[in-house]
Amino acid sequence: MSDRHDQHVEASSSRSAIRVAIFVLVTAGLISIAAMVWLWPSKAMDRPDPGGQPIVVTGTITAVIPEPCPEGPGPDSPDAPPQPDGGQKRQCGTVRVMLSSGAERGQQIETDIPTGPGAPTVRVGDAVKLIYTPDAVGGTPYQIQDHQRDLPLWLLGGLFAVAVIAFGRWRGVTSLIGLAVTFAVLLLFIVPAILEGQQPLIVAIVGSAVIMLTVLYLTHGLSISTSVAVVGTLASLVLTGLMAALATSATRLTGVASEETAYLNVVYGQVDMRGLLLAGILIGCLGVLDDVTVTQAATVTELARANPNYGVWQLYEAATRVGRSHIASVVNTIVLAYAGASLPLLVLIAAGNQPLGQTLTNPLIAQEIVRAVVGTLGLVAAVPVTTMLAALTARPLAEPYGDDTDPERKHPDSTPGEYGSDTNGAEPVPATGVRDTGNFPTLTQRFPRSEARGRTTWPNQ
């Protein structure tokens, strides 16, 4: 009687948890949609006057004519060209380019071989982009800017799509659709709303909620497990935003730490740069957060199906052990991702032989440290929150034939006493729903479970 009473209590708690989760999801969805409509950019973005911005045209290299470089200043002069041992070999001469766009399309023009730090190396047959300045004083109005990368990027994108669909099949298709939704929200809502002067943190939270609610259901389907992952992600996202606000305030970060952010602050003075930093932290954490929450929700669901005798606390403990291993690897992933993105800056700072304390407190480095620490804290918080929600809602899935009070969900082959309460003369089936296999003992028969805590007793133990 005590065991049945506990099962009824757990089933009732599970149904209550499901109702609460559905209420939270519906409320969050309605609030997100209403907030998105309210914050939606109402006018076109005000762009600064380009002020005679040069025209970009395309073409193909038809000939490269190298020439000896003229004698310049000595190697010790500040005006000296880069030396070969510095990683940049000076090239002189001209190239002929057949234009494929612009006012002079189809004509062949001559221009100088590009030189300087980061200049592209050109060969015959290369597709290049050129800057056309019709009002240029002296010299050719065409200058090679860069290589055309349209075709390689399209090929990489196609290879990516084929690999995802080949492995994920229909779920791979839905994940690509979810990726398209993510880019649409970023480019059509988040970025224009921030440029219009809306609070970046609020915009990021609303946009992230819309992305999460759409993409997770689109990718993983409508299920209790997905709903639990959505609620866990939403709760962790709010906690991450609060921690990011506290961290940036404590470290006195302004969000202006690089040439790009300084330019943005000057040209678009209505943008809150500190809020933009917070929005970047939040959006950067979203992709890893939903990975953790979906994994935890799925883990609890599979554990409940594999062992229906597990209670809420046993499911929580077992899934939390999986979550600890996941977090241990994800933390390293986050740190390496931020370190890889900032590698040129790290090399530059290391070359300056600055003290470690001064290096770490550099605004650019401090921003990356805050990103990594806050993101990790958000992930750590996501594991217990999502795991407990999943454990509370997974109990109905762990009951293979329903409770004893539901006659429609009883197993038809159950017998009174140890095997149930009904019989129709068929072979008795244990309460776990595992049929007797004859001469071969079942896993439950070989390894009986302890009645004290529901643990499996292994031989020689």
N, C-alpha and C positions, 0 to 999 in steps of 0.2 A: 504493500500500500504506500509505503514511504517513497519507493522508487517511482511509482505511478504519479504520486502527488508532485514529486520534483519535476517529472516530465511535463505535467500540466502547467506548472508554474513557469518552466522554461519556454514552453510553447506560447503561453500567454504573454510573457515578456518579449518573445520574438515578434509576435504580431504587433505589439505596441511599438517596438522599435521600428518595424517596417512602416507603420502608420506615421510615426514621427519623421522618418527619412523621406517618405513621399511628401509630407507637408513641407519639409525644409526645401526639397527640390522644386516643388511647384512655386513656393514663395520666392526662392532664389531666381528661378527662371523668369517669373513675372517682373521682379524688381530689376533684373539685368536688362530685360527687353525695354522696360520703361525708361531706365537710366540711359540706355543706348540711344533711344529716340530723343531724349532730352538733351544729351550731349552731342548729338550728331552735328557735324559742321554745317552751318547754315549758309555759308558763302564760300566762294572759291578762295584758295590760299593766295594771300598777297605775296607776290614774288618781287624781289628787288629788281630794279632796272638793270638789265645785263650790261648796258653801257658799251655797245659795240662788240658784243661777244662774237668771236670768230665762228665761221661756219665749218662744220665737220663734213668731209666727203670721203668716199672710199675709192680704192683703186688696187691695182695689181702690179707688183714690181716686174718690169720686163728686162731691165739691165742694171748692173752695178758696175760703176766705173771708178775703181780706187785710184787715188793720186797720193803722191808724197805729201806729208803734212808740212806746212811751212814752219820755219824755225821760229820758235816762240821764246818767251823768257826762260831763264834758267830754272832748274828743278827746285831750287830753294825759294823761288819767288812765289808770293801768294797767288799770282796770276798764272802759274804754271799749270799745264793740263795734267789730268790724272795719270799716274805712272802705271805700267803693266803690273808691278807687284802689288799695287793697291787694289787689284781686282777689276780695273777698268782700262782696257786698251784703247787708245785713241785711234779713230778711223777717219780718214779724210777722203774726199771725192764726191761724186754725184751719183744719183740713181735716176732711172727713167721709170715713170709710173703711168700705166694706162688707167685713166679715170673711169669708174663705173657708176658714178653719181655726181650730182652737181650741175652747174650751168655749162661746164665744158665736158660733159660726159662723152666718152668715146675718143677723146683727144689724149695725146701723150705729152706729158710735161716732165721737166727736169727739176730736181731739187737736191739739196745737200744730203749726204749721209748723216743720219742723226748721231749726235755726239753728246757727251755729258753723262753724269751719274744716272743710271737706270735707263739709258737710251736703248731702244730695241735694236737688236742685230737683224739686219735684213738680208734676204737672199732672193734670187730670181724666182718668181712664182709666188712669193708671199703676198697674201691679201692684207692690206694695211689701211689705217685711217689717217687722213691728212687734215690739218687745220688750214683753212683758206681765209686769208685776210686780204681782201681786194685793195685796201687802202695802205698796204705795207709800203714803207719808204725804203727803196733799195732792196736788191735781192729778189728772190722768187716769192710770190705770195703763198706758195704751198710749202708746208713743213710736215714731215712725217711725225705723227703723234704716237701711234701704237699699232699693234697687230689687231686684225679682226679675229674675234674669238667666238663668233656666233655659232658656226658649225660645230666646233668641238664641244661647246657647252650644250647644244641641242643633242648631240650624240651621247654625252654623259647623262643628260636628263633622261633620254630614252632608255639607256642601259639601266639606270636606276629604276625606272618604272617597270621594265621587263623583269628585273630581278625580284622586285617586291611582289609583283603579280604572280610570277612563277612559283615563288615559295608560299606566299600568303593566300593565293587564289582569290576567292571572293572577298575575304577579309583584307587582302592586299589592295584590291580595288577601292574598298571603302576607306582604307587608310590614306590612299592618294587623294580621294575626294575630301577627306578631313584636312589634309595638308593644304589643298586649294582653299578651303574655308578659312584656315588659319591665316594664309597670306592675304585673303580678301579682307578679313577683319583688321589686320595690321595696316594695310595700305589704304583702305577706304574709310576706316574709322579712327583707329588709334593715332596714326601719324597726323592726319589733317586736324583732328580735334586738339592735339597738343600744339600744333602750329597756330591754331586759332586762339590759343591762350587759356584753354581749359586746364584744370589741375591735372598734371600728368599722372599722379598716383591714383586718383579716382578713375581717370580714363583707363589706366592699365588694369585696375581691378575689374571694372565693368567689361572691358574687352577680353580679359583672361577668363572671366566667368562665362561669357558667351562662347568663346572658343572651347572651353572645357565641356560645357553642357552639350554643345553640338558634336564635337569631335569624338568624345568618349562614347556616346550613344551610337553615333554613326559607325564607329570602328568596332566596338565590342557588343553592340546590340542592346535591346531593352531587356534588362534582367535586374534582379535584386543585387547581384554582385557588382554590376556596373553602377547602379545607383549608390551603393555603399562607397565605391571608389570616387564617384562625383562628390558626395558629401564630404568624404575625407580630404579630397583635394581642395574643396572650397574652404573648409576649416583651416587647413594648413596654409592656404594662400593668404587668408586674413592674418594669421599669426606671423607669416613671413613679412607681410607689409608692415605690421606694427614693429617687429624687430628691426626691419630695415630703417624705419623712421627713427627709432631710438639710437641705432648704431651710427647713422649719418649725423644725427644731432650731437652725439657724444664726441665724435671725431672731428666735428666742425668742418665737414666736407661741403663744398659749395656746388659741386657738379661741374665746375669750370677748371679743368686740369690739363687740357690738350689744345692744340691749335684748332681742331674741329669744333670743340665745345666753345672756345673763345669766339670763333667766327660766328657760330650760331647765336651766341649771346649778344653779339654786336648787331647782326643783321635782323634777328627776330627777338627783339627785346621783350616781347610779351610772353616768351616761353620761360617757365619756372625751371631753372637749370637743376636745382636741388631735387625738385619733384621729378624731373626727367631722369635723374640718377636712380631714384627710388623705383620709377617705372621700369627702367632697364633691369634692375635687380629682380623685380617681380616677374617680368616676362621671361627672363633667363631661367628662373627656377621652375616655371610652370611645366616645361617639358620633362624635367626629371621628377617633379612631384607626381604627375599622373602615372609615370612609369612605376614608382614605388607603390602608390595607392592601388593601382590595378593589380599589381603582383600580389600584394597582401590580401586583397579581397578574393582573388582567385585561389590563393593558397588556403585560406580558411574554408572556402566552399569545397575544395577537393578533399581537405582533411575531414570535413563533416560527412561527405559522401563515403569516404573510405572507411570511417569508423563512426557509425551513428551513435555509439555509446558515449562518445566524447561530450562533455558538458561545455558550457560557455568558457569557463576558466581554463579547461584543458585545451580547447581550441586556441584560446588567446596565447597561452604559454608556448604551444607548439609553433604557431605561426610567427610569434615574436622572435623565436630562434632563427627562423628563416629571414625575418626582417633585419636582424642584427648582421647576418652575413651580407645581405644586400647593401645595407648602409655602409659597411666597411669597404666595399668595392666602389660604391658610388661616390663616397667622399674623395677618394683618390682620383676618380674621373673628373669631378668638379675642379679640383685644384689643378690638375694637369691641363684641363681645357682653358682655364684662365691664364695659366702660365704660358701655354702655347700661343694664345692670342697676344700676350704681352712680351714675347720672347725678344723682339728687336729692342724694346725699351729696356729689358733686363740686361741685354748685352751692352747697350749704351751706358747704363748706369754703372755696370761692373767695370767698364773701361775707364770710368772717371775716378776709380779708386776711392769712392766715398765710404765713410764709416757705415756699418750695418744699420745703426739706429737712424742715421740720416736717410739711408736708402729706403728703409721700410716706411718712414713717415713722409716720403715724397707723395704728393697728392695722387699721382697716377697709380703708384703701388698701393697706397692706402685704400684707394677705391676698389682695387682688385681683391685686396685682403677682406674688405667688408663684404664684397659680393660673395666670396667663397665661404666666409664664416656664416653669414646670414642664410645663404642657401643651404648649407649643411644643417644648421639648426632647424630650418623648415622641414628638411627631410627627416630628421630625427623625430620631430613632433608628428609627422605624418604617419609613422609606423604604429605607435600605440593607439592613436585616434582611429585610424582606419581598421586596424586589427580588432579592436573592441567592438566597433560598429558591425563589422562583418561577423564576428562571433555571436553577437546578439541576434542578428537576422538570419544566420545560417541554420538554426535549429530545425525549422520546418523541413529543410532539405535533408536533414540527418534522420528523419523519421520515415523509413521506407514504406510503411503501410499505414501510417496515421496513428492517432491515439486510440485508446480503447473505447472511447465514447463515440467514435465516428464509425458506424457500421459499414459505410460505403468504402472505407479505406482499409478495413481489416483484410488480411491475406486470406483467400478462400480456403487454403489448406491448413489453417491453424487449428490446434486442438486445445482442450482445456489444460489448465495447470501450467506446465513449463513452456508449452508451445502455443499458448493463446487460449481463447475461450470458445471457438467454434470449430466444427469438423464436418466434413461431408464424406468421410471414409477414405480420403486420399492420404497419401504419404505425409506424415507430419512434418512441418517446417518450423525450425527454431524461430524465436522472436526476432533474431537478427535478420531473418529473410534468407538464410543460406540453406539450401536443400542438402540433405544427406547424400553423399557421393558413393555409398556402398562400401566396398573394401578399402577405399582410400580415405584416410582420415582428413578432415578439413583442417584449415589453419587454426580455427578456433579450438578444435578438439586436440590438436597436437600441442598448442600453446594456450592453455586456459588463462582467462583473465582474472586477476585478483579482484575480489568483491570490495576490498577496502577502498581503492581509489581508481578501479577500472584499468589497472596497468596490466600489461601482458607479462606472464611469468615464463621466462625462458628456461630451457633444460639446464640442469646443473647449477641453478641459481639459488 
